[in-house]
Amino acid sequence: MPYVNIKITREGGTTPAQKAELIKGVTNLLAEVLDKSPATTFVVINEVEMEDWGVGGLPVEDYRRQIAAK
């Protein structure tokens, strides 16, 4: 019984259709690669506020500015 947790930043307004596509794609991948049953595959998508996400020791917005400046 696979459980997949996808975490994305809450920005740009991820649509319900995009989320449904992620759920379907991950479920299909587990079925194809690991022969897992789609009926018992759970996929959860969590949207995280930008200020609650960090990369490389920086808030993600600062990290992105740093990368863009290079």
N, C-alpha and C positions, 0 to 999 in steps of 0.2 A: 504494500500500500504506500506508494510514493507520496511525499508531501513536498511541494516546491513553494518557496516564499520568494517572490520577486519584490524588490524594493526599488522605487524610483523617486526622484525628487518631484515635488509638486510644483510644476512650472509648465507653462505652455498649454495647459488644459488637455491632458490625456483623455481621449474620448472613450465612452463605453465600447464602441466598435473596436478601437485599438486594444483595449483590455481583453475583449473577447478573442481577438486574434492571437494575443500572447498566450492566453489560456489554452486555446486550441493547438497552437504551435508547440508549446511545451508538452502538452498531453500526447500529441502525435509523436514527438521526438522520443519520449520515454517508451512509447509503444514500439516504435521502430528499432531503437537501439538496445533497449533492455527487455523487450517483450513484456512490458507492464500493461495491465488491463486499464483502459481508459475509465472504466466504471469505478475503479478504486483509486484513481489518481486525483489528488487534491492540489489545486494551484491557488495561492493567495497572493494578491497584489496589495502592497502597502505603499501609499504615497506619503513621503516624508517632507516636511517643511524644509526649505533651503537652509534656514539657520540651524537645523538639527542634523545637518550632513557635513562631514569633513573629509578632506583628502589631503594627504601629505602634511598633516599638522595644521591645516588652515580650514576655515569655513569654505565650503565649495565655491561660493561667489568670489572670494579672494583668490582661491587657487586658479579659477578660470581666468581671472584678470592677469595673474602672474604668467600663466601659459600664453595668453594672447599677446602679452607684451614682448615675448621672446621672438 
